Structures are given as structure tokens and as C-alpha cells.
Amino acid sequence: MTVGPPTLQSPTMTPTQIAARLGEKFSSHITASHPEDKHPRIHVDAQNWRVIAEFLAHDEALAFDFLLCVSGVDYVADDKLCAVYDLRSMKQKHEFAVKVYTDRNAPSIPSVADLWPTSDWHEREIFDMFGVDFPGHTDLRRILLPEDWVGHPLRKDYVFPREYHGIPGSYELDWQQKPTYPG
């Protein structure tokens, strides 16, 4: 009997095949498709996310039954916020991502915590750090910062407070202050 490293099964579908399947069903909802990228993915707007998420979770060929991570991104120059959902199918052995874009001024992305329970805390973190609302989430509240914290620290235009309830901030924040020049 030889003992060696476990062999990995080949994925049932390639990223190109996954993107094509999604394109067949949701071509009008997909704003960009990057299956050959180092991070294979499609891009969608928030109002189209829920129907695509349900398809990703319930379609037999895709069977995305595991949410690896949800990451927030601030595209301040485009006036957009984004949540990146990295998915895996344990059954089909493939992975894919969906970038869900929302308006930066009224950010809202439908929750998928009922489809992938892992997203519960990820969505709360993005709510806390970026200010994105997740309608349908059953317990959307701050997870890292106190309830009375003002603002969302991972937004690129966030200005960190000099103190919080009398607790001084860091001197590392001095770069945010405008320089004063002598006379």
C-alpha cells in the first residue's frame, strides 16, 4: 500500500463554462465577465444579485454550496461600493466569484445569508466597515465597532477621529491633518 498526498478531483466545470452557463441564463444582468482572470468572476449590479445567487446555489450543475468569503471594496472614483462573493461547490469541485456593485451614496445589496449562512457575519462586517445595507439580513448591526461609532472606516474618504469618548487617537493619523506653514 502506497501512502501519499491526497489526490484532488478535477472540477466539474471550468470558470469559462460557469461564466457561459450564467451568461445563457442572465446575459442582460451581467455587466462584465472575466472567467480567464486570476480571480474568475462575473460582475452584476445589486438589483440583479438575488436571482443570480439563488441560481448559483440551487442549479444542479453549479451547486455552489459553500461561501468562502465576502469582501468589501470601495471604488470611490466610480462612486461605487462592491461586495465580492467567493463561492465553491464542494460537490462539483469548482470555484467562482461574483462582484456585486452598488451606488456609494445609498449602498444596498440583498442579503444571501439564508442561502449561505457564512455570509451572515461577512455582511455585518461590510455593513460596519463600508456602510452597505443588506435588506433581508436578520441581524444587521455593527460587528467590529461600537454602535455609536460615526462613519465607516474602510471607505477611502473616511477621516479617522482624533479621539473617541476621550480616548486619544493615534499620532499615525497626523498625515490627515493639513500642513501649517510658517508665516
CNS distance restraints for C-alpha pairs under 8 A (distance, minus, plus):
assign (resid   9 and name CA) (resid  93 and name CA) 6.98 0.50 0.50
assign (resid  10 and name CA) (resid  93 and name CA) 6.79 0.50 0.50
assign (resid  11 and name CA) (resid  92 and name CA) 6.08 0.50 0.50
assign (resid  11 and name CA) (resid  93 and name CA) 4.53 0.50 0.50
assign (resid  11 and name CA) (resid  94 and name CA) 4.81 0.50 0.50
assign (resid  12 and name CA) (resid  92 and name CA) 5.26 0.50 0.50
assign (resid  12 and name CA) (resid  93 and name CA) 6.30 0.50 0.50
assign (resid  12 and name CA) (resid  94 and name CA) 6.53 0.50 0.50
assign (resid  13 and name CA) (resid  17 and name CA) 5.78 0.50 0.50
assign (resid  13 and name CA) (resid  18 and name CA) 6.30 0.50 0.50
assign (resid  13 and name CA) (resid  62 and name CA) 7.94 0.50 0.50
assign (resid  13 and name CA) (resid  92 and name CA) 7.55 0.50 0.50
assign (resid  13 and name CA) (resid  94 and name CA) 6.40 0.50 0.50
assign (resid  14 and name CA) (resid  18 and name CA) 6.26 0.50 0.50
assign (resid  14 and name CA) (resid  94 and name CA) 7.16 0.50 0.50
assign (resid  15 and name CA) (resid  19 and name CA) 6.07 0.50 0.50
assign (resid  15 and name CA) (resid  35 and name CA) 5.07 0.50 0.50
assign (resid  15 and name CA) (resid  36 and name CA) 7.10 0.50 0.50
assign (resid  15 and name CA) (resid  40 and name CA) 6.14 0.50 0.50
assign (resid  15 and name CA) (resid  41 and name CA) 7.82 0.50 0.50
assign (resid  15 and name CA) (resid  94 and name CA) 7.89 0.50 0.50
assign (resid  15 and name CA) (resid  95 and name CA) 7.46 0.50 0.50
assign (resid  15 and name CA) (resid  96 and name CA) 6.54 0.50 0.50
assign (resid  16 and name CA) (resid  20 and name CA) 6.10 0.50 0.50
assign (resid  16 and name CA) (resid  35 and name CA) 4.98 0.50 0.50
assign (resid  16 and name CA) (resid  36 and name CA) 6.79 0.50 0.50
assign (resid  17 and name CA) (resid  21 and name CA) 6.13 0.50 0.50
assign (resid  18 and name CA) (resid  22 and name CA) 6.26 0.50 0.50
assign (resid  18 and name CA) (resid  35 and name CA) 7.97 0.50 0.50
assign (resid  18 and name CA) (resid  62 and name CA) 7.32 0.50 0.50
assign (resid  18 and name CA) (resid  96 and name CA) 7.75 0.50 0.50
assign (resid  19 and name CA) (resid  23 and name CA) 5.96 0.50 0.50
assign (resid  19 and name CA) (resid  33 and name CA) 6.84 0.50 0.50
assign (resid  19 and name CA) (resid  34 and name CA) 7.95 0.50 0.50
assign (resid  19 and name CA) (resid  35 and name CA) 6.16 0.50 0.50
assign (resid  19 and name CA) (resid  41 and name CA) 7.49 0.50 0.50
assign (resid  19 and name CA) (resid  42 and name CA) 7.04 0.50 0.50
assign (resid  20 and name CA) (resid  24 and name CA) 6.13 0.50 0.50
assign (resid  21 and name CA) (resid  25 and name CA) 6.58 0.50 0.50
assign (resid  22 and name CA) (resid  26 and name CA) 5.72 0.50 0.50
assign (resid  22 and name CA) (resid  27 and name CA) 7.24 0.50 0.50
assign (resid  23 and name CA) (resid  27 and name CA) 4.46 0.50 0.50
assign (resid  23 and name CA) (resid  30 and name CA) 7.13 0.50 0.50
assign (resid  26 and name CA) (resid  30 and name CA) 6.39 0.50 0.50
assign (resid  26 and name CA) (resid  52 and name CA) 7.55 0.50 0.50
assign (resid  29 and name CA) (resid  44 and name CA) 6.24 0.50 0.50
assign (resid  29 and name CA) (resid  45 and name CA) 7.40 0.50 0.50
assign (resid  29 and name CA) (resid  48 and name CA) 6.10 0.50 0.50
assign (resid  30 and name CA) (resid  42 and name CA) 6.69 0.50 0.50
assign (resid  30 and name CA) (resid  43 and name CA) 5.86 0.50 0.50
assign (resid  30 and name CA) (resid  44 and name CA) 5.01 0.50 0.50
assign (resid  30 and name CA) (resid  45 and name CA) 7.75 0.50 0.50
assign (resid  31 and name CA) (resid  42 and name CA) 7.54 0.50 0.50
assign (resid  31 and name CA) (resid  43 and name CA) 5.42 0.50 0.50
assign (resid  31 and name CA) (resid  44 and name CA) 5.47 0.50 0.50
assign (resid  31 and name CA) (resid  45 and name CA) 7.41 0.50 0.50
assign (resid  32 and name CA) (resid  42 and name CA) 5.62 0.50 0.50
assign (resid  32 and name CA) (resid  43 and name CA) 4.97 0.50 0.50
assign (resid  32 and name CA) (resid  44 and name CA) 7.31 0.50 0.50
assign (resid  33 and name CA) (resid  41 and name CA) 6.18 0.50 0.50
assign (resid  33 and name CA) (resid  42 and name CA) 4.33 0.50 0.50
assign (resid  33 and name CA) (resid  43 and name CA) 6.33 0.50 0.50
assign (resid  34 and name CA) (resid  39 and name CA) 7.90 0.50 0.50
assign (resid  34 and name CA) (resid  40 and name CA) 5.57 0.50 0.50
assign (resid  34 and name CA) (resid  41 and name CA) 5.24 0.50 0.50
assign (resid  34 and name CA) (resid  42 and name CA) 5.93 0.50 0.50
assign (resid  35 and name CA) (resid  39 and name CA) 7.72 0.50 0.50
assign (resid  35 and name CA) (resid  40 and name CA) 4.33 0.50 0.50
assign (resid  35 and name CA) (resid  41 and name CA) 5.61 0.50 0.50
assign (resid  35 and name CA) (resid  42 and name CA) 7.40 0.50 0.50
assign (resid  36 and name CA) (resid  40 and name CA) 5.95 0.50 0.50
assign (resid  37 and name CA) (resid  41 and name CA) 7.70 0.50 0.50
assign (resid  39 and name CA) (resid  96 and name CA) 7.76 0.50 0.50
assign (resid  39 and name CA) (resid  97 and name CA) 7.28 0.50 0.50
assign (resid  40 and name CA) (resid  96 and name CA) 5.75 0.50 0.50
assign (resid  40 and name CA) (resid  97 and name CA) 6.19 0.50 0.50
assign (resid  41 and name CA) (resid  96 and name CA) 5.79 0.50 0.50
assign (resid  41 and name CA) (resid  97 and name CA) 4.46 0.50 0.50
assign (resid  41 and name CA) (resid  98 and name CA) 5.27 0.50 0.50
assign (resid  41 and name CA) (resid  99 and name CA) 7.06 0.50 0.50
assign (resid  42 and name CA) (resid  97 and name CA) 6.71 0.50 0.50
assign (resid  42 and name CA) (resid  98 and name CA) 5.10 0.50 0.50
assign (resid  42 and name CA) (resid  99 and name CA) 6.29 0.50 0.50
assign (resid  43 and name CA) (resid  98 and name CA) 5.83 0.50 0.50
assign (resid  43 and name CA) (resid  99 and name CA) 4.72 0.50 0.50
assign (resid  43 and name CA) (resid 100 and name CA) 6.04 0.50 0.50
assign (resid  43 and name CA) (resid 101 and name CA) 7.43 0.50 0.50
assign (resid  44 and name CA) (resid  48 and name CA) 6.54 0.50 0.50
assign (resid  44 and name CA) (resid  49 and name CA) 6.51 0.50 0.50
assign (resid  44 and name CA) (resid  98 and name CA) 7.27 0.50 0.50
assign (resid  44 and name CA) (resid  99 and name CA) 6.27 0.50 0.50
assign (resid  44 and name CA) (resid 100 and name CA) 5.09 0.50 0.50
assign (resid  44 and name CA) (resid 101 and name CA) 6.29 0.50 0.50
assign (resid  45 and name CA) (resid  49 and name CA) 6.57 0.50 0.50
assign (resid  45 and name CA) (resid 100 and name CA) 5.51 0.50 0.50
assign (resid  45 and name CA) (resid 101 and name CA) 4.86 0.50 0.50
assign (resid  45 and name CA) (resid 102 and name CA) 6.28 0.50 0.50
assign (resid  46 and name CA) (resid  50 and name CA) 7.88 0.50 0.50
assign (resid  46 and name CA) (resid 100 and name CA) 5.56 0.50 0.50
assign (resid  46 and name CA) (resid 101 and name CA) 5.59 0.50 0.50
assign (resid  46 and name CA) (resid 102 and name CA) 5.52 0.50 0.50
assign (resid  46 and name CA) (resid 108 and name CA) 7.04 0.50 0.50
assign (resid  46 and name CA) (resid 109 and name CA) 5.06 0.50 0.50
assign (resid  46 and name CA) (resid 110 and name CA) 6.97 0.50 0.50
assign (resid  47 and name CA) (resid 109 and name CA) 7.22 0.50 0.50
assign (resid  47 and name CA) (resid 110 and name CA) 7.61 0.50 0.50
assign (resid  48 and name CA) (resid  52 and name CA) 6.71 0.50 0.50
assign (resid  49 and name CA) (resid  53 and name CA) 5.98 0.50 0.50
assign (resid  49 and name CA) (resid 100 and name CA) 6.72 0.50 0.50
assign (resid  49 and name CA) (resid 109 and name CA) 7.50 0.50 0.50
assign (resid  49 and name CA) (resid 110 and name CA) 6.99 0.50 0.50
assign (resid  50 and name CA) (resid  54 and name CA) 6.24 0.50 0.50
assign (resid  50 and name CA) (resid 110 and name CA) 6.15 0.50 0.50
assign (resid  50 and name CA) (resid 111 and name CA) 7.70 0.50 0.50
assign (resid  50 and name CA) (resid 112 and name CA) 7.21 0.50 0.50
assign (resid  51 and name CA) (resid  55 and name CA) 6.39 0.50 0.50
assign (resid  52 and name CA) (resid  56 and name CA) 6.16 0.50 0.50
assign (resid  53 and name CA) (resid  57 and name CA) 6.22 0.50 0.50
assign (resid  53 and name CA) (resid 112 and name CA) 7.32 0.50 0.50
assign (resid  53 and name CA) (resid 115 and name CA) 7.94 0.50 0.50
assign (resid  54 and name CA) (resid  58 and name CA) 5.99 0.50 0.50
assign (resid  54 and name CA) (resid 115 and name CA) 7.26 0.50 0.50
assign (resid  55 and name CA) (resid  59 and name CA) 5.38 0.50 0.50
assign (resid  56 and name CA) (resid  62 and name CA) 6.01 0.50 0.50
assign (resid  56 and name CA) (resid  63 and name CA) 6.31 0.50 0.50
assign (resid  56 and name CA) (resid  64 and name CA) 5.60 0.50 0.50
assign (resid  57 and name CA) (resid  62 and name CA) 7.29 0.50 0.50
assign (resid  57 and name CA) (resid  63 and name CA) 5.33 0.50 0.50
assign (resid  57 and name CA) (resid  64 and name CA) 4.79 0.50 0.50
assign (resid  57 and name CA) (resid  65 and name CA) 5.89 0.50 0.50
assign (resid  57 and name CA) (resid 115 and name CA) 6.92 0.50 0.50
assign (resid  58 and name CA) (resid  62 and name CA) 7.65 0.50 0.50
assign (resid  58 and name CA) (resid  63 and name CA) 5.83 0.50 0.50
assign (resid  58 and name CA) (resid  64 and name CA) 7.50 0.50 0.50
assign (resid  59 and name CA) (resid  63 and name CA) 5.52 0.50 0.50
assign (resid  61 and name CA) (resid  92 and name CA) 7.56 0.50 0.50
assign (resid  62 and name CA) (resid  89 and name CA) 7.03 0.50 0.50
assign (resid  62 and name CA) (resid  92 and name CA) 7.05 0.50 0.50
assign (resid  63 and name CA) (resid  89 and name CA) 5.62 0.50 0.50
assign (resid  63 and name CA) (resid  91 and name CA) 6.96 0.50 0.50
assign (resid  63 and name CA) (resid  92 and name CA) 6.85 0.50 0.50
assign (resid  64 and name CA) (resid  87 and name CA) 6.19 0.50 0.50
assign (resid  64 and name CA) (resid  88 and name CA) 5.41 0.50 0.50
assign (resid  64 and name CA) (resid  89 and name CA) 4.20 0.50 0.50
assign (resid  64 and name CA) (resid  90 and name CA) 7.39 0.50 0.50
assign (resid  65 and name CA) (resid  87 and name CA) 7.71 0.50 0.50
assign (resid  65 and name CA) (resid  88 and name CA) 6.57 0.50 0.50
assign (resid  65 and name CA) (resid  89 and name CA) 5.28 0.50 0.50
assign (resid  65 and name CA) (resid  90 and name CA) 6.55 0.50 0.50
assign (resid  65 and name CA) (resid  91 and name CA) 7.82 0.50 0.50
assign (resid  65 and name CA) (resid 116 and name CA) 7.24 0.50 0.50
assign (resid  66 and name CA) (resid  87 and name CA) 5.91 0.50 0.50
assign (resid  66 and name CA) (resid  88 and name CA) 5.14 0.50 0.50
assign (resid  66 and name CA) (resid  89 and name CA) 6.02 0.50 0.50
assign (resid  66 and name CA) (resid  90 and name CA) 6.82 0.50 0.50
assign (resid  66 and name CA) (resid 116 and name CA) 6.70 0.50 0.50
assign (resid  67 and name CA) (resid  85 and name CA) 7.24 0.50 0.50
assign (resid  67 and name CA) (resid  86 and name CA) 6.13 0.50 0.50
assign (resid  67 and name CA) (resid  87 and name CA) 4.67 0.50 0.50
assign (resid  67 and name CA) (resid  88 and name CA) 6.26 0.50 0.50
assign (resid  67 and name CA) (resid 116 and name CA) 6.06 0.50 0.50
assign (resid  67 and name CA) (resid 118 and name CA) 6.28 0.50 0.50
assign (resid  67 and name CA) (resid 119 and name CA) 7.06 0.50 0.50
assign (resid  68 and name CA) (resid  85 and name CA) 7.71 0.50 0.50
assign (resid  68 and name CA) (resid  86 and name CA) 5.41 0.50 0.50
assign (resid  68 and name CA) (resid  87 and name CA) 5.57 0.50 0.50
assign (resid  68 and name CA) (resid  88 and name CA) 6.73 0.50 0.50
assign (resid  68 and name CA) (resid 118 and name CA) 7.87 0.50 0.50
assign (resid  69 and name CA) (resid  84 and name CA) 7.85 0.50 0.50
assign (resid  69 and name CA) (resid  85 and name CA) 6.07 0.50 0.50
assign (resid  69 and name CA) (resid  86 and name CA) 5.33 0.50 0.50
assign (resid  69 and name CA) (resid  87 and name CA) 7.44 0.50 0.50
assign (resid  69 and name CA) (resid 118 and name CA) 7.90 0.50 0.50
assign (resid  69 and name CA) (resid 119 and name CA) 7.43 0.50 0.50
assign (resid  69 and name CA) (resid 122 and name CA) 7.19 0.50 0.50
assign (resid  70 and name CA) (resid  83 and name CA) 6.31 0.50 0.50
assign (resid  70 and name CA) (resid  84 and name CA) 5.32 0.50 0.50
assign (resid  70 and name CA) (resid  85 and name CA) 4.64 0.50 0.50
assign (resid  70 and name CA) (resid  86 and name CA) 6.34 0.50 0.50
assign (resid  70 and name CA) (resid 119 and name CA) 6.78 0.50 0.50
assign (resid  70 and name CA) (resid 122 and name CA) 5.68 0.50 0.50
assign (resid  70 and name CA) (resid 123 and name CA) 7.25 0.50 0.50
assign (resid  71 and name CA) (resid  83 and name CA) 5.48 0.50 0.50
assign (resid  71 and name CA) (resid  84 and name CA) 5.06 0.50 0.50
assign (resid  71 and name CA) (resid  85 and name CA) 6.86 0.50 0.50
assign (resid  71 and name CA) (resid 122 and name CA) 7.45 0.50 0.50
assign (resid  71 and name CA) (resid 126 and name CA) 7.30 0.50 0.50
assign (resid  72 and name CA) (resid  81 and name CA) 7.34 0.50 0.50
assign (resid  72 and name CA) (resid  82 and name CA) 5.70 0.50 0.50
assign (resid  72 and name CA) (resid  83 and name CA) 4.63 0.50 0.50
assign (resid  72 and name CA) (resid  84 and name CA) 6.41 0.50 0.50
assign (resid  72 and name CA) (resid 126 and name CA) 5.75 0.50 0.50
assign (resid  72 and name CA) (resid 130 and name CA) 7.10 0.50 0.50
assign (resid  73 and name CA) (resid  81 and name CA) 5.82 0.50 0.50
assign (resid  73 and name CA) (resid  82 and name CA) 5.04 0.50 0.50
assign (resid  73 and name CA) (resid  83 and name CA) 6.35 0.50 0.50
assign (resid  73 and name CA) (resid  84 and name CA) 7.73 0.50 0.50
assign (resid  74 and name CA) (resid  80 and name CA) 6.51 0.50 0.50
assign (resid  74 and name CA) (resid  81 and name CA) 4.72 0.50 0.50
assign (resid  74 and name CA) (resid  82 and name CA) 6.44 0.50 0.50
assign (resid  74 and name CA) (resid 130 and name CA) 7.70 0.50 0.50
assign (resid  74 and name CA) (resid 154 and name CA) 7.73 0.50 0.50
assign (resid  74 and name CA) (resid 155 and name CA) 5.93 0.50 0.50
assign (resid  74 and name CA) (resid 156 and name CA) 6.60 0.50 0.50
assign (resid  75 and name CA) (resid  79 and name CA) 6.15 0.50 0.50
assign (resid  75 and name CA) (resid  80 and name CA) 5.15 0.50 0.50
assign (resid  75 and name CA) (resid  81 and name CA) 5.74 0.50 0.50
assign (resid  75 and name CA) (resid  82 and name CA) 7.54 0.50 0.50
assign (resid  76 and name CA) (resid  80 and name CA) 6.15 0.50 0.50
assign (resid  76 and name CA) (resid  81 and name CA) 7.51 0.50 0.50
assign (resid  76 and name CA) (resid 104 and name CA) 7.68 0.50 0.50
assign (resid  76 and name CA) (resid 155 and name CA) 7.94 0.50 0.50
assign (resid  76 and name CA) (resid 156 and name CA) 6.71 0.50 0.50
assign (resid  76 and name CA) (resid 157 and name CA) 7.79 0.50 0.50
assign (resid  79 and name CA) (resid 103 and name CA) 6.43 0.50 0.50
assign (resid  79 and name CA) (resid 104 and name CA) 5.24 0.50 0.50
assign (resid  79 and name CA) (resid 105 and name CA) 7.56 0.50 0.50
assign (resid  80 and name CA) (resid 101 and name CA) 6.47 0.50 0.50
assign (resid  80 and name CA) (resid 102 and name CA) 5.64 0.50 0.50
assign (resid  80 and name CA) (resid 103 and name CA) 4.81 0.50 0.50
assign (resid  80 and name CA) (resid 104 and name CA) 4.51 0.50 0.50
assign (resid  81 and name CA) (resid 101 and name CA) 5.86 0.50 0.50
assign (resid  81 and name CA) (resid 102 and name CA) 5.39 0.50 0.50
assign (resid  81 and name CA) (resid 103 and name CA) 6.24 0.50 0.50
assign (resid  81 and name CA) (resid 104 and name CA) 5.26 0.50 0.50
assign (resid  81 and name CA) (resid 107 and name CA) 6.93 0.50 0.50
assign (resid  81 and name CA) (resid 130 and name CA) 7.91 0.50 0.50
assign (resid  81 and name CA) (resid 132 and name CA) 7.87 0.50 0.50
assign (resid  82 and name CA) (resid  99 and name CA) 6.46 0.50 0.50
assign (resid  82 and name CA) (resid 100 and name CA) 5.39 0.50 0.50
assign (resid  82 and name CA) (resid 101 and name CA) 4.42 0.50 0.50
assign (resid  82 and name CA) (resid 102 and name CA) 6.09 0.50 0.50
assign (resid  83 and name CA) (resid  99 and name CA) 5.84 0.50 0.50
assign (resid  83 and name CA) (resid 100 and name CA) 5.23 0.50 0.50
assign (resid  83 and name CA) (resid 101 and name CA) 6.70 0.50 0.50
assign (resid  83 and name CA) (resid 126 and name CA) 7.85 0.50 0.50
assign (resid  84 and name CA) (resid  97 and name CA) 6.81 0.50 0.50
assign (resid  84 and name CA) (resid  98 and name CA) 5.75 0.50 0.50
assign (resid  84 and name CA) (resid  99 and name CA) 4.39 0.50 0.50
assign (resid  84 and name CA) (resid 100 and name CA) 6.20 0.50 0.50
assign (resid  85 and name CA) (resid  97 and name CA) 5.46 0.50 0.50
assign (resid  85 and name CA) (resid  98 and name CA) 5.20 0.50 0.50
assign (resid  85 and name CA) (resid  99 and name CA) 6.35 0.50 0.50
assign (resid  85 and name CA) (resid 100 and name CA) 7.79 0.50 0.50
assign (resid  86 and name CA) (resid  95 and name CA) 7.45 0.50 0.50
assign (resid  86 and name CA) (resid  96 and name CA) 6.13 0.50 0.50
assign (resid  86 and name CA) (resid  97 and name CA) 4.39 0.50 0.50
assign (resid  86 and name CA) (resid  98 and name CA) 6.68 0.50 0.50
assign (resid  87 and name CA) (resid  95 and name CA) 5.59 0.50 0.50
assign (resid  87 and name CA) (resid  96 and name CA) 5.43 0.50 0.50
assign (resid  87 and name CA) (resid  97 and name CA) 5.78 0.50 0.50
assign (resid  88 and name CA) (resid  93 and name CA) 7.06 0.50 0.50
assign (resid  88 and name CA) (resid  94 and name CA) 5.77 0.50 0.50
assign (resid  88 and name CA) (resid  95 and name CA) 4.31 0.50 0.50
assign (resid  88 and name CA) (resid  96 and name CA) 6.58 0.50 0.50
assign (resid  89 and name CA) (resid  93 and name CA) 5.27 0.50 0.50
assign (resid  89 and name CA) (resid  94 and name CA) 5.42 0.50 0.50
assign (resid  89 and name CA) (resid  95 and name CA) 6.36 0.50 0.50
assign (resid  90 and name CA) (resid  94 and name CA) 7.42 0.50 0.50
assign (resid 100 and name CA) (resid 109 and name CA) 7.57 0.50 0.50
assign (resid 102 and name CA) (resid 106 and name CA) 7.86 0.50 0.50
assign (resid 102 and name CA) (resid 107 and name CA) 5.40 0.50 0.50
assign (resid 102 and name CA) (resid 108 and name CA) 6.24 0.50 0.50
assign (resid 102 and name CA) (resid 109 and name CA) 6.81 0.50 0.50
assign (resid 103 and name CA) (resid 107 and name CA) 5.14 0.50 0.50
assign (resid 103 and name CA) (resid 108 and name CA) 7.59 0.50 0.50
assign (resid 106 and name CA) (resid 132 and name CA) 7.88 0.50 0.50
assign (resid 107 and name CA) (resid 131 and name CA) 7.04 0.50 0.50
assign (resid 107 and name CA) (resid 132 and name CA) 4.81 0.50 0.50
assign (resid 107 and name CA) (resid 133 and name CA) 6.05 0.50 0.50
assign (resid 108 and name CA) (resid 132 and name CA) 5.43 0.50 0.50
assign (resid 108 and name CA) (resid 133 and name CA) 4.54 0.50 0.50
assign (resid 108 and name CA) (resid 134 and name CA) 5.74 0.50 0.50
assign (resid 108 and name CA) (resid 135 and name CA) 7.15 0.50 0.50
assign (resid 109 and name CA) (resid 132 and name CA) 7.09 0.50 0.50
assign (resid 109 and name CA) (resid 133 and name CA) 6.34 0.50 0.50
assign (resid 109 and name CA) (resid 134 and name CA) 5.09 0.50 0.50
assign (resid 109 and name CA) (resid 135 and name CA) 6.81 0.50 0.50
assign (resid 110 and name CA) (resid 134 and name CA) 5.08 0.50 0.50
assign (resid 110 and name CA) (resid 135 and name CA) 5.08 0.50 0.50
assign (resid 110 and name CA) (resid 136 and name CA) 6.41 0.50 0.50
assign (resid 110 and name CA) (resid 137 and name CA) 7.99 0.50 0.50
assign (resid 111 and name CA) (resid 123 and name CA) 7.47 0.50 0.50
assign (resid 111 and name CA) (resid 134 and name CA) 4.88 0.50 0.50
assign (resid 111 and name CA) (resid 135 and name CA) 5.73 0.50 0.50
assign (resid 111 and name CA) (resid 136 and name CA) 5.34 0.50 0.50
assign (resid 111 and name CA) (resid 137 and name CA) 5.36 0.50 0.50
assign (resid 112 and name CA) (resid 116 and name CA) 6.14 0.50 0.50
assign (resid 112 and name CA) (resid 117 and name CA) 7.73 0.50 0.50
assign (resid 112 and name CA) (resid 119 and name CA) 6.70 0.50 0.50
assign (resid 112 and name CA) (resid 136 and name CA) 7.88 0.50 0.50
assign (resid 112 and name CA) (resid 137 and name CA) 7.67 0.50 0.50
assign (resid 113 and name CA) (resid 117 and name CA) 4.66 0.50 0.50
assign (resid 113 and name CA) (resid 118 and name CA) 6.80 0.50 0.50
assign (resid 113 and name CA) (resid 119 and name CA) 5.07 0.50 0.50
assign (resid 113 and name CA) (resid 120 and name CA) 5.06 0.50 0.50
assign (resid 113 and name CA) (resid 137 and name CA) 6.56 0.50 0.50
assign (resid 116 and name CA) (resid 120 and name CA) 7.97 0.50 0.50
assign (resid 118 and name CA) (resid 122 and name CA) 7.09 0.50 0.50
assign (resid 119 and name CA) (resid 123 and name CA) 5.70 0.50 0.50
assign (resid 120 and name CA) (resid 124 and name CA) 6.42 0.50 0.50
assign (resid 120 and name CA) (resid 137 and name CA) 7.41 0.50 0.50
assign (resid 121 and name CA) (resid 125 and name CA) 6.11 0.50 0.50
assign (resid 121 and name CA) (resid 143 and name CA) 7.66 0.50 0.50
assign (resid 122 and name CA) (resid 126 and name CA) 6.33 0.50 0.50
assign (resid 123 and name CA) (resid 127 and name CA) 6.05 0.50 0.50
assign (resid 123 and name CA) (resid 134 and name CA) 7.00 0.50 0.50
assign (resid 123 and name CA) (resid 140 and name CA) 7.84 0.50 0.50
assign (resid 124 and name CA) (resid 128 and name CA) 6.10 0.50 0.50
assign (resid 124 and name CA) (resid 140 and name CA) 5.73 0.50 0.50
assign (resid 124 and name CA) (resid 141 and name CA) 6.24 0.50 0.50
assign (resid 124 and name CA) (resid 142 and name CA) 6.29 0.50 0.50
assign (resid 124 and name CA) (resid 143 and name CA) 6.09 0.50 0.50
assign (resid 125 and name CA) (resid 129 and name CA) 5.96 0.50 0.50
assign (resid 125 and name CA) (resid 142 and name CA) 7.03 0.50 0.50
assign (resid 125 and name CA) (resid 143 and name CA) 5.94 0.50 0.50
assign (resid 125 and name CA) (resid 144 and name CA) 6.98 0.50 0.50
assign (resid 126 and name CA) (resid 130 and name CA) 5.33 0.50 0.50
assign (resid 126 and name CA) (resid 131 and name CA) 6.67 0.50 0.50
assign (resid 126 and name CA) (resid 132 and name CA) 6.26 0.50 0.50
assign (resid 127 and name CA) (resid 131 and name CA) 4.48 0.50 0.50
assign (resid 127 and name CA) (resid 132 and name CA) 4.61 0.50 0.50
assign (resid 127 and name CA) (resid 133 and name CA) 5.96 0.50 0.50
assign (resid 127 and name CA) (resid 134 and name CA) 7.51 0.50 0.50
assign (resid 127 and name CA) (resid 140 and name CA) 7.48 0.50 0.50
assign (resid 127 and name CA) (resid 141 and name CA) 7.42 0.50 0.50
assign (resid 127 and name CA) (resid 142 and name CA) 6.97 0.50 0.50
assign (resid 128 and name CA) (resid 132 and name CA) 7.81 0.50 0.50
assign (resid 128 and name CA) (resid 141 and name CA) 7.26 0.50 0.50
assign (resid 128 and name CA) (resid 142 and name CA) 4.92 0.50 0.50
assign (resid 128 and name CA) (resid 143 and name CA) 6.48 0.50 0.50
assign (resid 128 and name CA) (resid 144 and name CA) 6.91 0.50 0.50
assign (resid 128 and name CA) (resid 145 and name CA) 7.04 0.50 0.50
assign (resid 128 and name CA) (resid 152 and name CA) 6.26 0.50 0.50
assign (resid 129 and name CA) (resid 152 and name CA) 4.62 0.50 0.50
assign (resid 129 and name CA) (resid 153 and name CA) 5.40 0.50 0.50
assign (resid 129 and name CA) (resid 154 and name CA) 5.24 0.50 0.50
assign (resid 129 and name CA) (resid 155 and name CA) 7.30 0.50 0.50
assign (resid 130 and name CA) (resid 152 and name CA) 4.98 0.50 0.50
assign (resid 130 and name CA) (resid 153 and name CA) 6.89 0.50 0.50
assign (resid 130 and name CA) (resid 154 and name CA) 5.71 0.50 0.50
assign (resid 130 and name CA) (resid 155 and name CA) 5.67 0.50 0.50
assign (resid 131 and name CA) (resid 151 and name CA) 7.67 0.50 0.50
assign (resid 131 and name CA) (resid 152 and name CA) 5.86 0.50 0.50
assign (resid 133 and name CA) (resid 140 and name CA) 7.99 0.50 0.50
assign (resid 134 and name CA) (resid 140 and name CA) 7.33 0.50 0.50
assign (resid 141 and name CA) (resid 147 and name CA) 7.83 0.50 0.50
assign (resid 142 and name CA) (resid 146 and name CA) 6.91 0.50 0.50
assign (resid 142 and name CA) (resid 147 and name CA) 6.19 0.50 0.50
assign (resid 145 and name CA) (resid 149 and name CA) 6.41 0.50 0.50
assign (resid 151 and name CA) (resid 158 and name CA) 7.22 0.50 0.50
assign (resid 152 and name CA) (resid 158 and name CA) 6.75 0.50 0.50
assign (resid 153 and name CA) (resid 158 and name CA) 5.68 0.50 0.50
assign (resid 153 and name CA) (resid 159 and name CA) 7.74 0.50 0.50
assign (resid 153 and name CA) (resid 160 and name CA) 7.19 0.50 0.50
assign (resid 154 and name CA) (resid 158 and name CA) 7.04 0.50 0.50
assign (resid 159 and name CA) (resid 176 and name CA) 7.36 0.50 0.50
assign (resid 160 and name CA) (resid 173 and name CA) 7.27 0.50 0.50
assign (resid 161 and name CA) (resid 169 and name CA) 6.76 0.50 0.50
assign (resid 162 and name CA) (resid 168 and name CA) 6.17 0.50 0.50
assign (resid 162 and name CA) (resid 169 and name CA) 4.79 0.50 0.50
assign (resid 162 and name CA) (resid 170 and name CA) 7.43 0.50 0.50
assign (resid 162 and name CA) (resid 173 and name CA) 7.75 0.50 0.50
assign (resid 163 and name CA) (resid 167 and name CA) 5.23 0.50 0.50
assign (resid 163 and name CA) (resid 168 and name CA) 4.29 0.50 0.50
assign (resid 163 and name CA) (resid 169 and name CA) 4.80 0.50 0.50
assign (resid 164 and name CA) (resid 168 and name CA) 6.64 0.50 0.50
assign (resid 164 and name CA) (resid 169 and name CA) 7.31 0.50 0.50
assign (resid 169 and name CA) (resid 173 and name CA) 7.54 0.50 0.50
assign (resid 173 and name CA) (resid 177 and name CA) 7.67 0.50 0.50
